[in-house]
Amino acid sequence: MKTPLFTLFLLMCSSLANAQSPTSQGPSGQAPNVETVAEFGKHQPIGVGVSKEKRIFITFPKKPENYDYALAEIVNRGDGPGQRKPYPNAEWNQWDSLKPKERFMNVQALFVDQTNALWVLDPGNPGEEATIPDGVKLLKINLATNQVEKIYRFEDLPREKTALNDVRVDTQHQVAYLSDPKRATIVVLDLKTGKSRDLLKDDKSTKAEPGFMLKIDGKEVKDKDGKPFSSNVNGIALTDDFKYFYYRAINQTKLYRIETEYLRNPALSPAEVASHVEVVAETGISHGMISDAKGNVYLTDSPSKAVRYVTPDRKLETLARDSRFLWPDSFAIGPDGYLYMTAAQIHRTKKYNDGQDKVEYPFRLYRMKLPN
Protein backbone atom coordinates (compact mmCIF):
# COMPACT_ATOMS: atom_id res chain seq x y z
CA MET A 1 0.00 0.00 0.00
CA LYS A 2 1.43 3.34 -1.02
CA THR A 3 1.62 6.25 1.42
CA PRO A 4 0.10 9.47 0.04
CA LEU A 5 2.63 12.23 -0.68
CA PHE A 6 0.85 14.64 1.67
CA THR A 7 1.13 12.14 4.54
CA LEU A 8 4.83 11.71 3.84
CA PHE A 9 5.24 15.47 3.93
CA LEU A 10 3.57 15.67 7.34
CA LEU A 11 5.75 12.85 8.70
CA MET A 12 8.89 14.59 7.47
CA CYS A 13 7.84 17.87 9.09
CA SER A 14 7.07 16.09 12.35
CA SER A 15 10.46 14.35 12.35
CA LEU A 16 12.24 17.61 11.64
CA ALA A 17 10.37 19.38 14.44
CA ASN A 18 11.25 16.62 16.90
CA ALA A 19 14.90 16.66 15.84
CA GLN A 20 15.08 20.40 16.45
CA SER A 21 13.08 20.43 19.67
CA PRO A 22 15.02 22.05 22.54
CA THR A 23 14.08 19.16 24.81
CA SER A 24 15.15 16.44 22.38
CA GLN A 25 18.56 14.81 22.64
CA GLY A 26 20.78 13.46 19.88
CA PRO A 27 22.80 10.22 20.02
CA SER A 28 25.30 11.93 22.33
CA GLY A 29 22.55 12.97 24.74
CA GLN A 30 23.14 16.64 23.95
CA ALA A 31 20.31 19.07 23.26
CA PRO A 32 20.53 21.14 20.05
CA ASN A 33 19.74 24.42 21.81
CA VAL A 34 22.55 24.15 24.38
CA GLU A 35 25.86 25.89 23.64
CA THR A 36 29.18 25.74 25.49
CA VAL A 37 30.27 29.27 26.38
CA ALA A 38 33.47 28.65 28.36
CA GLU A 39 35.59 25.82 29.76
CA PHE A 40 37.47 25.86 33.07
CA GLY A 41 39.58 22.70 33.17
CA LYS A 42 39.56 21.40 36.76
CA HIS A 43 38.35 24.69 38.23
CA GLN A 44 34.80 24.11 39.50
CA PRO A 45 32.34 26.90 38.57
CA ILE A 46 29.54 27.81 40.97
CA GLY A 47 28.04 31.30 40.56
CA VAL A 48 27.61 33.20 37.30
CA GLY A 49 26.77 36.79 36.42
CA VAL A 50 26.35 38.44 33.01
CA SER A 51 26.37 42.22 32.63
CA LYS A 52 24.48 44.41 30.17
CA GLU A 53 27.65 44.49 28.05
CA LYS A 54 27.74 40.66 28.06
CA ARG A 55 30.72 40.56 30.41
CA ILE A 56 30.76 37.15 32.11
CA PHE A 57 31.81 36.56 35.72
CA ILE A 58 32.23 33.18 37.45
CA THR A 59 32.89 32.16 41.06
CA PHE A 60 35.04 29.21 42.12
CA PRO A 61 35.10 27.57 45.57
CA LYS A 62 38.21 27.93 47.70
CA LYS A 63 39.68 24.44 47.90
CA PRO A 64 43.23 23.11 48.45
CA GLU A 65 43.19 21.61 44.95
CA ASN A 66 42.66 23.44 41.66
CA TYR A 67 42.18 26.91 43.08
CA ASP A 68 43.63 30.20 41.90
CA TYR A 69 40.78 32.73 41.76
CA ALA A 70 37.58 33.00 43.78
CA LEU A 71 36.02 35.40 41.27
CA ALA A 72 37.06 35.71 37.64
CA GLU A 73 35.95 37.54 34.53
CA ILE A 74 36.05 35.46 31.35
CA VAL A 75 38.03 37.47 28.78
CA ASN A 76 39.45 36.96 25.27
CA ARG A 77 36.69 34.52 24.43
CA GLY A 78 36.31 34.94 20.68
CA ASP A 79 35.31 31.51 19.42
CA GLY A 80 37.30 29.72 22.13
CA PRO A 81 36.83 28.91 25.82
CA GLY A 82 38.27 32.24 26.98
CA GLN A 83 40.64 33.05 29.80
CA ARG A 84 39.98 33.63 33.50
CA LYS A 85 41.09 37.00 34.84
CA PRO A 86 40.94 37.65 38.61
CA TYR A 87 38.24 40.17 39.42
CA PRO A 88 38.06 42.92 40.55
CA ASN A 89 41.82 42.45 40.99
CA ALA A 90 44.43 39.91 42.06
CA GLU A 91 44.61 41.23 45.63
CA TRP A 92 41.02 40.33 46.46
CA ASN A 93 41.69 36.81 45.14
CA GLN A 94 44.84 36.06 47.17
CA TRP A 95 44.61 33.04 49.44
CA ASP A 96 44.97 34.82 52.77
CA SER A 97 42.67 33.76 55.61
CA LEU A 98 44.45 36.18 57.94
CA LYS A 99 42.73 39.09 56.18
CA PRO A 100 39.12 37.90 55.89
CA LYS A 101 37.75 41.44 55.53
CA GLU A 102 40.03 42.25 52.59
CA ARG A 103 40.15 38.92 50.76
CA PHE A 104 37.62 36.53 49.29
CA MET A 105 37.17 33.57 51.63
CA ASN A 106 34.81 31.48 49.48
CA VAL A 107 32.73 33.39 46.95
CA GLN A 108 29.40 31.68 46.33
CA ALA A 109 26.84 33.68 44.37
CA LEU A 110 26.77 36.53 41.86
CA PHE A 111 23.94 38.80 40.74
CA VAL A 112 23.87 41.66 38.23
CA ASP A 113 21.08 44.05 39.21
CA GLN A 114 18.96 46.30 37.01
CA THR A 115 21.44 49.17 37.34
CA ASN A 116 24.21 46.88 36.04
CA ALA A 117 26.01 46.61 39.39
CA LEU A 118 27.65 43.28 40.25
CA TRP A 119 26.80 41.83 43.67
CA VAL A 120 29.25 39.29 45.10
CA LEU A 121 28.26 37.07 48.03
CA ASP A 122 31.08 35.63 50.16
CA PRO A 123 29.72 33.36 52.96
CA GLY A 124 33.17 33.30 54.60
CA ASN A 125 33.44 29.50 54.84
CA PRO A 126 36.44 28.29 52.79
CA GLY A 127 36.53 24.59 51.92
CA GLU A 128 35.17 22.42 54.72
CA GLU A 129 36.11 24.97 57.36
CA ALA A 130 33.67 26.64 59.72
CA THR A 131 32.44 30.12 58.87
CA ILE A 132 34.93 32.91 59.56
CA PRO A 133 32.69 35.70 60.95
CA ASP A 134 34.79 38.58 59.60
CA GLY A 135 34.84 36.87 56.19
CA VAL A 136 31.06 37.06 55.72
CA LYS A 137 30.29 39.86 53.28
CA LEU A 138 28.26 41.10 50.33
CA LEU A 139 30.10 43.35 47.89
CA LYS A 140 28.62 45.82 45.41
CA ILE A 141 30.99 46.39 42.49
CA ASN A 142 30.66 49.19 39.95
CA LEU A 143 31.22 47.52 36.59
CA ALA A 144 32.02 50.85 34.90
CA THR A 145 34.99 51.49 37.21
CA ASN A 146 35.65 47.91 38.41
CA GLN A 147 35.77 49.27 41.95
CA VAL A 148 34.14 47.94 45.11
CA GLU A 149 31.57 50.57 46.08
CA LYS A 150 30.07 49.06 49.21
CA ILE A 151 30.57 46.10 51.54
CA TYR A 152 27.85 44.74 53.83
CA ARG A 153 29.12 42.59 56.70
CA PHE A 154 25.96 41.29 58.44
CA GLU A 155 27.25 42.13 61.91
CA ASP A 156 23.71 41.85 63.31
CA LEU A 157 23.55 38.15 62.37
CA PRO A 158 25.14 35.21 64.25
CA ARG A 159 27.76 35.08 61.51
CA GLU A 160 29.63 32.05 62.88
CA LYS A 161 26.41 30.07 62.42
CA THR A 162 25.55 31.34 58.94
CA ALA A 163 26.12 29.86 55.50
CA LEU A 164 24.64 32.43 53.12
CA ASN A 165 24.04 30.88 49.72
CA ASP A 166 22.31 33.10 47.17
CA VAL A 167 21.35 36.76 46.69
CA ARG A 168 18.87 38.89 44.73
CA VAL A 169 18.69 42.68 44.80
CA ASP A 170 15.66 44.97 44.56
CA THR A 171 17.07 48.29 43.31
CA GLN A 172 13.70 50.03 43.54
CA HIS A 173 13.23 49.48 47.27
CA GLN A 174 16.94 49.11 48.10
CA VAL A 175 16.61 45.66 49.60
CA ALA A 176 18.64 42.47 49.15
CA TYR A 177 17.22 38.99 49.76
CA LEU A 178 19.53 36.11 50.68
CA SER A 179 19.07 32.43 51.45
CA ASP A 180 20.79 30.79 54.41
CA PRO A 181 20.43 26.99 54.19
CA LYS A 182 22.37 26.38 57.39
CA ARG A 183 19.85 28.31 59.49
CA ALA A 184 16.83 27.61 57.23
CA THR A 185 16.02 31.28 56.88
CA ILE A 186 15.58 34.14 54.43
CA VAL A 187 17.74 37.16 55.24
CA VAL A 188 16.35 40.55 54.26
CA LEU A 189 19.03 43.24 54.09
CA ASP A 190 18.19 46.96 54.07
CA LEU A 191 20.79 48.39 51.69
CA LYS A 192 20.35 51.91 53.05
CA THR A 193 20.95 51.13 56.73
CA GLY A 194 22.91 47.87 56.45
CA LYS A 195 20.53 46.22 58.92
CA SER A 196 19.29 42.70 58.27
CA ARG A 197 16.44 40.52 59.52
CA ASP A 198 15.67 36.78 59.49
CA LEU A 199 12.30 35.80 58.07
CA LEU A 200 10.51 32.46 57.63
CA LYS A 201 13.15 30.83 59.82
CA ASP A 202 12.45 27.09 60.20
CA ASP A 203 9.19 27.50 58.32
CA LYS A 204 8.06 24.41 56.40
CA SER A 205 8.76 26.33 53.19
CA THR A 206 12.43 26.92 54.10
CA LYS A 207 13.18 23.48 55.60
CA ALA A 208 14.36 20.35 53.84
CA GLU A 209 11.87 17.50 54.03
CA PRO A 210 12.99 15.04 56.74
CA GLY A 211 14.42 11.86 55.29
CA PHE A 212 14.38 13.22 51.74
CA MET A 213 17.29 11.54 49.92
CA LEU A 214 18.79 13.13 46.83
CA LYS A 215 19.42 10.52 44.12
CA ILE A 216 21.19 11.14 40.83
CA ASP A 217 21.76 8.43 38.22
CA GLY A 218 20.21 5.96 40.66
CA LYS A 219 22.86 6.66 43.30
CA GLU A 220 22.22 8.27 46.68
CA VAL A 221 24.29 11.41 47.17
CA LYS A 222 26.02 10.82 50.51
CA ASP A 223 29.56 11.06 51.87
CA LYS A 224 31.91 8.31 53.06
CA ASP A 225 30.36 8.42 56.52
CA GLY A 226 26.92 7.82 55.06
CA LYS A 227 25.76 11.39 55.66
CA PRO A 228 23.38 12.35 52.85
CA PHE A 229 23.56 15.65 51.02
CA SER A 230 20.86 17.91 52.42
CA SER A 231 20.05 21.57 52.00
CA ASN A 232 17.34 23.80 53.40
CA VAL A 233 16.28 26.94 51.49
CA ASN A 234 18.82 27.35 48.71
CA GLY A 235 17.85 28.70 45.29
CA ILE A 236 15.96 32.01 45.15
CA ALA A 237 14.50 34.24 42.44
CA LEU A 238 13.07 37.77 42.30
CA THR A 239 10.71 38.91 39.54
CA ASP A 240 11.77 41.89 37.47
CA ASP A 241 8.94 44.03 38.87
CA PHE A 242 10.19 43.11 42.39
CA LYS A 243 6.69 41.90 43.32
CA TYR A 244 7.37 38.23 44.00
CA PHE A 245 10.18 36.40 45.76
CA TYR A 246 10.50 32.69 44.89
CA TYR A 247 12.45 30.18 46.96
CA ARG A 248 12.80 26.52 47.87
CA ALA A 249 14.97 23.93 49.59
CA ILE A 250 16.87 21.36 47.52
CA ASN A 251 15.68 18.38 49.56
CA GLN A 252 11.99 18.67 48.77
CA THR A 253 9.88 19.16 45.62
CA LYS A 254 7.77 22.29 46.09
CA LEU A 255 8.35 25.82 44.79
CA TYR A 256 7.18 28.63 47.08
CA ARG A 257 6.71 32.36 46.69
CA ILE A 258 5.69 35.39 48.71
CA GLU A 259 4.93 38.96 47.76
CA THR A 260 7.90 41.08 48.73
CA GLU A 261 5.76 43.69 50.45
CA TYR A 262 5.35 41.23 53.31
CA LEU A 263 9.11 40.65 53.54
CA ARG A 264 9.80 44.39 53.59
CA ASN A 265 7.28 45.19 56.32
CA PRO A 266 9.06 45.04 59.73
CA ALA A 267 5.76 45.51 61.56
CA LEU A 268 4.54 42.02 60.64
CA SER A 269 5.02 39.16 63.07
CA PRO A 270 6.69 35.92 61.89
CA ALA A 271 3.29 34.23 61.81
CA GLU A 272 1.80 37.03 59.74
CA VAL A 273 4.63 36.82 57.21
CA ALA A 274 4.30 33.03 56.98
CA SER A 275 0.56 33.33 56.35
CA HIS A 276 1.28 34.96 52.98
CA VAL A 277 3.49 32.15 51.63
CA GLU A 278 2.07 30.41 48.55
CA VAL A 279 2.84 26.97 47.11
CA VAL A 280 3.40 27.66 43.42
CA ALA A 281 3.93 24.20 41.96
CA GLU A 282 5.41 20.74 42.34
CA THR A 283 8.66 21.02 40.42
CA GLY A 284 10.81 18.09 41.50
CA ILE A 285 14.34 18.60 42.79
CA SER A 286 16.04 21.89 41.99
CA HIS A 287 19.18 23.82 42.92
CA GLY A 288 19.57 27.21 41.23
CA MET A 289 16.75 29.56 40.20
CA ILE A 290 16.20 32.82 38.33
CA SER A 291 13.28 34.80 36.91
CA ASP A 292 13.11 36.50 33.50
CA ALA A 293 11.34 39.66 32.33
CA LYS A 294 8.21 37.67 31.42
CA GLY A 295 7.88 36.22 34.91
CA ASN A 296 9.06 32.72 34.03
CA VAL A 297 11.00 31.11 36.90
CA TYR A 298 13.81 28.79 35.79
CA LEU A 299 14.93 25.84 37.90
CA THR A 300 17.80 23.41 37.50
CA ASP A 301 16.96 19.71 37.78
CA SER A 302 19.98 17.48 38.49
CA PRO A 303 18.27 14.03 38.57
CA SER A 304 16.67 14.67 35.17
CA LYS A 305 19.65 16.61 33.79
CA ALA A 306 17.27 19.35 32.76
CA VAL A 307 16.40 23.02 32.96
CA ARG A 308 12.73 23.61 33.65
CA TYR A 309 10.65 26.72 34.10
CA VAL A 310 7.37 27.64 35.74
CA THR A 311 5.27 30.08 33.72
CA PRO A 312 3.31 32.94 35.31
CA ASP A 313 0.20 30.74 35.06
CA ARG A 314 2.05 28.02 37.01
CA LYS A 315 2.67 25.55 34.21
CA LEU A 316 5.87 23.51 34.46
CA GLU A 317 7.76 23.42 31.15
CA THR A 318 11.12 22.03 30.04
CA LEU A 319 13.64 24.33 28.35
CA ALA A 320 16.38 21.73 27.75
CA ARG A 321 17.52 18.25 28.70
CA ASP A 322 21.18 17.43 28.20
CA SER A 323 23.53 14.66 29.38
CA ARG A 324 26.13 17.35 30.20
CA PHE A 325 23.87 18.91 32.84
CA LEU A 326 25.73 17.32 35.73
CA TRP A 327 24.47 19.13 38.82
CA PRO A 328 23.29 22.22 36.89
CA ASP A 329 23.80 24.91 39.48
CA SER A 330 23.54 28.68 38.99
CA PHE A 331 21.85 30.91 36.41
CA ALA A 332 22.30 34.34 34.86
CA ILE A 333 20.28 36.01 32.11
CA GLY A 334 22.23 37.94 29.51
CA PRO A 335 21.16 40.93 27.42
CA ASP A 336 21.38 38.64 24.38
CA GLY A 337 18.26 36.69 25.38
CA TYR A 338 20.22 33.67 26.64
CA LEU A 339 20.07 31.82 29.92
CA TYR A 340 23.59 31.08 31.20
CA MET A 341 24.23 28.16 33.56
CA THR A 342 27.10 26.53 35.41
CA ALA A 343 27.36 22.76 35.92
CA ALA A 344 29.15 22.08 39.22
CA GLN A 345 29.16 18.24 39.21
CA ILE A 346 29.05 18.26 43.03
CA HIS A 347 27.71 14.69 43.17
CA ARG A 348 30.74 13.49 41.19
CA THR A 349 33.37 14.99 43.48
CA LYS A 350 35.49 12.91 45.87
CA LYS A 351 33.32 13.81 48.85
CA TYR A 352 30.35 11.85 47.52
CA ASN A 353 32.23 9.00 45.85
CA ASP A 354 34.36 7.42 48.61
CA GLY A 355 37.35 9.58 47.74
CA GLN A 356 37.22 8.92 43.99
CA ASP A 357 37.11 11.81 41.54
CA LYS A 358 34.34 11.04 39.02
CA VAL A 359 34.05 14.52 37.54
CA GLU A 360 33.88 14.75 33.75
CA TYR A 361 36.42 17.43 32.88
CA PRO A 362 36.54 20.13 31.76
CA PHE A 363 33.99 22.04 33.84
CA ARG A 364 31.86 24.21 31.57
CA LEU A 365 29.52 27.16 31.35
CA TYR A 366 26.51 26.66 29.07
CA ARG A 367 23.83 28.86 27.58
CA MET A 368 20.46 28.30 25.92
CA LYS A 369 17.99 30.67 24.26
CA LEU A 370 15.10 31.87 26.42
CA PRO A 371 11.64 30.74 25.24
CA ASN A 372 9.70 33.09 22.96
DAFENKA-V611321 format. One record per residue. N is the residue number from 1. RES is the residue in one letter. PSI is psi in whole degrees, 0 to 359 (NA if undefined). OMEGA is omega in radians with two decimals (none if undefined). BURIAL is I if it has 16 or more other C-alpha atoms within 10 Angstrom, else O. Layout:
# DAFENKA-V611321
n	res	psi	omega	burial
N	RES	PSI	OMEGA	BURIAL
N	RES	PSI	OMEGA	BURIAL
This chain:
# DAFENKA-V611321
n	res	psi	omega	burial
1	M	129	-3.11	O
2	K	144	3.09	O
3	T	128	3.13	O
4	P	147	-3.11	O
5	L	322	-3.13	O
6	F	322	3.12	O
7	T	320	3.08	O
8	L	320	3.13	O
9	F	317	3.13	O
10	L	320	3.13	O
11	L	319	3.12	O
12	M	318	3.13	O
13	C	319	3.13	O
14	S	318	3.14	O
15	S	319	3.14	O
16	L	318	-3.14	O
17	A	318	3.13	O
18	N	322	-3.13	O
19	A	330	-3.08	O
20	Q	2	-3.13	O
21	S	135	3.13	O
22	P	333	-3.09	I
23	T	354	3.12	I
24	S	157	3.14	I
25	Q	139	3.10	I
26	G	188	3.14	O
27	P	332	-3.13	O
28	S	355	-3.10	O
29	G	12	-3.11	O
30	Q	137	-3.13	I
31	A	143	-3.08	I
32	P	340	-3.10	I
33	N	10	-3.12	I
34	V	125	-3.13	I
35	E	145	2.99	O
36	T	127	-3.11	O
37	V	318	-3.10	I
38	A	155	3.09	I
39	E	147	-3.00	I
40	F	15	-3.14	I
41	G	236	3.14	O
42	K	12	3.11	O
43	H	117	-3.01	I
44	Q	117	3.12	I
45	P	143	3.09	I
46	I	282	-3.11	I
47	G	156	3.10	I
48	V	143	3.06	I
49	G	141	3.13	I
50	V	125	-3.08	I
51	S	176	3.13	I
52	K	341	3.09	I
53	E	11	-3.12	O
54	K	25	2.97	O
55	R	136	-3.06	O
56	I	131	3.14	I
57	F	141	-3.09	I
58	I	142	3.03	I
59	T	152	-3.14	I
60	F	133	-3.10	I
61	P	149	-3.14	I
62	K	104	-3.11	I
63	K	155	-3.14	O
64	P	330	-3.13	O
65	E	143	2.99	O
66	N	50	3.08	O
67	Y	135	2.92	O
68	D	321	3.12	I
69	Y	141	3.04	I
70	A	326	-3.14	I
71	L	128	-3.11	I
72	A	149	2.94	I
73	E	139	3.13	I
74	I	114	-3.05	I
75	V	168	3.10	O
76	N	47	-3.07	O
77	R	306	-3.09	O
78	G	233	3.07	O
79	D	7	-3.10	O
80	G	190	-3.07	O
81	P	347	-3.14	I
82	G	174	3.14	I
83	Q	150	3.11	O
84	R	125	3.12	I
85	K	127	-3.12	I
86	P	137	-3.08	I
87	Y	143	-0.04	I
88	P	347	3.08	I
89	N	175	-3.11	O
90	A	329	-3.08	O
91	E	316	3.12	O
92	W	332	-3.05	I
93	N	2	3.10	I
94	Q	143	3.07	I
95	W	99	-3.08	I
96	D	91	-3.11	O
97	S	353	3.11	O
98	L	349	3.12	O
99	K	63	-3.03	O
100	P	334	-3.13	I
101	K	337	-3.02	I
102	E	1	-3.12	O
103	R	157	2.99	I
104	F	128	3.09	I
105	M	314	-3.14	I
106	N	80	-3.05	I
107	V	133	-3.07	I
108	Q	293	-2.96	I
109	A	154	3.05	I
110	L	152	3.04	I
111	F	129	3.04	I
112	V	118	-3.05	I
113	D	182	-3.04	I
114	Q	349	3.04	O
115	T	2	-3.14	O
116	N	28	3.00	I
117	A	145	3.12	I
118	L	124	3.10	I
119	W	131	-3.03	I
120	V	118	-3.12	I
121	L	120	3.09	I
122	D	105	-3.12	I
123	P	348	3.09	I
124	G	28	-3.12	I
125	N	77	-3.09	I
126	P	136	3.10	I
127	G	227	3.13	O
128	E	9	-3.08	O
129	E	161	3.04	O
130	A	162	-3.13	O
131	T	133	3.04	I
132	I	109	-3.02	I
133	P	314	-3.11	I
134	D	351	3.12	I
135	G	349	-3.13	I
136	V	124	-3.09	I
137	K	156	3.02	I
138	L	121	-3.08	I
139	L	140	2.96	I
140	K	121	-3.10	I
141	I	130	3.07	I
142	N	114	-3.07	I
143	L	345	3.08	I
144	A	326	-3.11	O
145	T	348	-3.06	O
146	N	33	-3.14	O
147	Q	144	3.05	O
148	V	120	-3.10	O
149	E	326	-3.04	O
150	K	145	3.05	O
151	I	126	3.06	I
152	Y	133	-2.98	I
153	R	359	3.01	I
154	F	42	-3.10	I
155	E	347	3.11	O
156	D	6	3.04	O
157	L	157	3.00	O
158	P	79	-2.92	O
159	R	328	3.14	I
160	E	345	-3.13	O
161	K	0	-3.07	O
162	T	163	2.97	I
163	A	67	-3.10	I
164	L	141	-2.96	I
165	N	316	-3.05	I
166	D	161	-3.07	I
167	V	144	2.99	I
168	R	146	-3.01	I
169	V	129	3.06	I
170	D	103	-3.09	I
171	T	340	3.14	O
172	Q	315	-3.10	O
173	H	1	3.13	O
174	Q	57	-3.14	O
175	V	141	3.00	I
176	A	141	3.10	I
177	Y	132	-3.11	I
178	L	148	3.03	I
179	S	144	3.09	I
180	D	91	-3.11	I
181	P	325	-3.07	I
182	K	322	-3.11	I
183	R	5	3.11	I
184	A	56	-3.09	I
185	T	158	2.97	I
186	I	127	3.10	I
187	V	127	3.10	I
188	V	117	-3.06	I
189	L	124	3.04	I
190	D	113	-3.05	I
191	L	343	3.11	I
192	K	317	-3.07	O
193	T	339	-3.07	O
194	G	4	-3.14	O
195	K	145	-3.14	O
196	S	156	-3.14	I
197	R	150	3.00	I
198	D	133	3.08	I
199	L	151	3.13	I
200	L	30	3.13	I
201	K	127	3.14	I
202	D	19	3.02	I
203	D	156	-3.14	I
204	K	335	-3.14	O
205	S	341	-3.13	I
206	T	355	-3.08	I
207	K	145	2.98	I
208	A	148	3.11	I
209	E	127	-3.12	I
210	P	132	3.09	O
211	G	3	-3.12	O
212	F	115	-3.09	O
213	M	126	3.09	I
214	L	123	3.12	I
215	K	132	3.08	I
216	I	131	-3.08	I
217	D	35	3.10	O
218	G	4	-3.08	O
219	K	134	3.08	O
220	E	134	-3.14	O
221	V	99	3.13	I
222	K	157	-3.07	I
223	D	183	-3.06	I
224	K	339	3.11	O
225	D	2	3.13	O
226	G	7	3.13	O
227	K	120	-3.10	O
228	P	151	3.00	I
229	F	134	3.11	I
230	S	137	3.12	I
231	S	132	2.97	I
232	N	204	-3.07	I
233	V	128	-2.98	I
234	N	278	3.13	I
235	G	143	3.11	I
236	I	159	3.10	I
237	A	149	-3.14	I
238	L	125	-3.12	I
239	T	155	-3.05	I
240	D	334	3.09	O
241	D	3	3.10	O
242	F	17	-3.09	I
243	K	319	-3.04	O
244	Y	141	3.04	I
245	F	121	3.14	I
246	Y	147	-3.12	I
247	Y	166	3.08	I
248	R	160	3.00	I
249	A	157	3.08	I
250	I	316	-3.04	I
251	N	59	2.94	I
252	Q	184	-2.99	I
253	T	2	-3.07	I
254	K	146	3.00	I
255	L	131	-3.13	I
256	Y	161	2.99	I
257	R	163	3.06	I
258	I	144	3.07	I
259	E	135	-3.02	I
260	T	339	3.13	I
261	E	330	-3.14	O
262	Y	332	3.07	I
263	L	332	-3.08	I
264	R	350	-3.06	I
265	N	104	-3.10	O
266	P	350	-3.12	O
267	A	345	-3.10	O
268	L	141	3.07	O
269	S	162	3.09	O
270	P	321	-3.14	O
271	A	321	3.13	O
272	E	320	3.09	O
273	V	313	-3.10	I
274	A	331	-3.11	I
275	S	344	-3.11	O
276	H	4	3.11	O
277	V	136	3.11	I
278	E	142	2.93	O
279	V	120	-3.07	O
280	V	310	-3.07	I
281	A	161	2.93	O
282	E	120	-3.01	O
283	T	357	-3.02	I
284	G	192	-3.11	I
285	I	141	3.13	I
286	S	151	3.11	I
287	H	277	-3.11	I
288	G	159	-3.14	I
289	M	156	3.00	I
290	I	157	3.11	I
291	S	145	3.11	I
292	D	183	-3.06	I
293	A	338	3.14	O
294	K	354	-3.13	O
295	G	6	3.02	I
296	N	140	3.11	I
297	V	117	-3.08	I
298	Y	142	-3.12	I
299	L	136	3.02	I
300	T	153	-3.12	I
301	D	97	-3.06	I
302	S	319	3.14	I
303	P	324	-3.12	I
304	S	358	-3.09	I
305	K	56	-3.02	I
306	A	161	2.93	I
307	V	123	3.14	I
308	R	166	3.05	I
309	Y	147	3.09	I
310	V	124	-3.12	I
311	T	166	3.12	O
312	P	335	3.08	O
313	D	19	2.96	O
314	R	25	3.04	O
315	K	138	3.13	O
316	L	118	-3.13	I
317	E	163	3.09	O
318	T	126	3.11	I
319	L	319	-3.13	I
320	A	147	2.96	I
321	R	133	-3.04	I
322	D	135	-3.11	I
323	S	343	3.14	O
324	R	353	-3.13	I
325	F	74	-3.12	I
326	L	103	-2.98	I
327	W	64	3.03	I
328	P	130	-2.88	I
329	D	284	-2.99	I
330	S	153	-3.10	I
331	F	157	2.87	I
332	A	150	3.08	I
333	I	125	-3.10	I
334	G	165	3.12	I
335	P	352	-3.13	O
336	D	5	3.13	O
337	G	20	3.13	O
338	Y	148	3.00	O
339	L	120	-3.13	I
340	Y	145	-3.05	I
341	M	136	3.02	I
342	T	155	3.03	I
343	A	108	-2.96	I
344	A	342	3.12	I
345	Q	36	-3.08	I
346	I	322	-3.11	I
347	H	349	3.14	I
348	R	1	3.14	I
349	T	169	-3.09	I
350	K	325	-3.06	O
351	K	324	-3.06	I
352	Y	18	3.14	I
353	N	40	3.08	I
354	D	40	3.08	O
355	G	359	3.13	O
356	Q	136	3.10	O
357	D	111	-3.13	O
358	K	18	3.13	O
359	V	141	3.04	I
360	E	102	-3.12	O
361	Y	153	0.04	O
362	P	158	2.95	O
363	F	149	-3.06	I
364	R	160	2.95	I
365	L	132	-3.12	I
366	Y	165	2.98	I
367	R	156	3.11	I
368	M	147	-3.09	I
369	K	138	3.06	I
370	L	151	3.13	I
371	P	152	3.13	O
372	N	NA	none	O
